[in-house]
Amino acid sequence: MNVTLRRVVVTGLGALTPIGNTADEYWNGLINGVSGADFIKQFDAAKFKTRFACEVKDFKVEDHMDRKEAKRLDRFSQIAMAAANEAVAHAKLDDPSINGDRVGVIWSSGIGGMITFIEEMKNFNAGDGTPRFNPFFIPKMILDIAAGHISMKYGFRGPNFATVSACASSTNGMIDAFTYIRLGKADVMITGGSEAVVTEAGIGGFNAMKALSERNDDPKTASRPFDLNRDGFVLGEGAGAIVLEELEHAKARGANIICEIVGGGMSADAYHLTAPHPEGLGVINVMNAALEDAEMKPEDIDYINVHGTSTPLGDIAEITAIQKVFGDHAFNLNISSTKSMTGHLLGAAGAIEAVATILAVKNDIIPPTINHTTIDPAFDSRLNLTLNKAQHRTVNAAVSNTFGFGGHNATVIFKKYEA
């Protein structure tokens, strides 16, 4: 059966990040090279190997919901609601012409309600063994609940679920949302991701894996993708939200079209629990799949927002894959890792990095890779890694890569909208 794929555009954005609490603030932080890293405020990290993270600053939950509602939500859902509220308002989805049955929500998180789980177990262990659990314990903790809360607030009755693929989660969710609209299963989808795991368990667990930077003498420069002295990623928290909409539906209601989403790819490394394939095979496959889906050639791409976590092996594997996919055109690309500023938001990384990529296409500005001081000879000097300072250039099309523990890879492609 032949299916005519519908075009899908971006009509709304929202963000709550370590460098800005709205999409505009986030973008301003990105293009000005602001580091979101600092010593941890949410718990006493004095005895931990890593004592810093990229936390959201000055977040007041009462600005986004009443206190009674907030008590029923884990922090990852609270920040999800904040970002989704902004995106819904930005897209003007209060339009009475919109049929709520045709609007869905796919929201992602890699870990979900870790704070709630820790609090409940602390309370239980502090008692006499009698189980006295909060009736909202499970509903606060489960990964899908943020999507449920967003749909309930706005009456969006279309497809509604969560995707989980570690750090690729929200990009996988975005591809699912894109696909539902393309196939005619929905007209509008709110998609994104949130993560809030700056906790004893989060920091301690990643420390035990030797995944985190331990640069406690200089937290603000600890996330340094591509730098010779990179020593691991910096844990971040926050949320990103994107409204995807079928083109004709958007035009009919006079929506503001920011850009177009044109392709998505997914693959697996099938190699190791946490380490990337050294030859970047899964990453090669996922970028090729996205280009094929978008019916684009490597030469059509101007910018890649890379996964770029600031780990010794991961950065090399991704750049190796880029050079294999793009060939000599790799030297014409701008490449940057915005994790140098936000840290790694795990399941929300794909969402906030897609927002950054979309705004790069809209504004023709490439956010920088900050904190770079020492050249790593592993990287070809002809590559433009957009080091330390934003660069202006025409961005007709851009790629956003995200990869997760377990070997999950996801790539999306955005381009300027053309009627």
Secondary structure, 3 states (H helix, E strand, C coil): CCCCCCCEEEEEEEEEECCECCHHHHHHHHHCCCCCCEECCCCCCCCCCCCEEECCCCCCHHHCCCHHHHHCCCHHHHHHHHHHHHHHHHHCCCCCCCCHHHEEEEEECCCCCHHHHHHHHHHHHCCCCCCCCCCCHHHHHCCCHHHHHHHHHHCCCCCEECCCCHHHHHHHHHHHHHHHHHCCCCCEEEEEEEECCCCHHHHHHHHHCCCECCCCCCHHHCCCCCCCCCCCECEECEEEEEEEEEHHHHHHCCCCCCEEEEEEEEEECCCCCCCCCCCCHHHHHHHHHHHHHHCCCHHHCCEEECCCCCCHHHHHHHHHHHHHHHHHHHHCCEEECCHHHHCECHHHHHHHHHHHHHHHHHHCEECCECCCCCCCCCCCCCCECCECCCEECCCCEEEEEEEECCCEEEEEEEECCCC
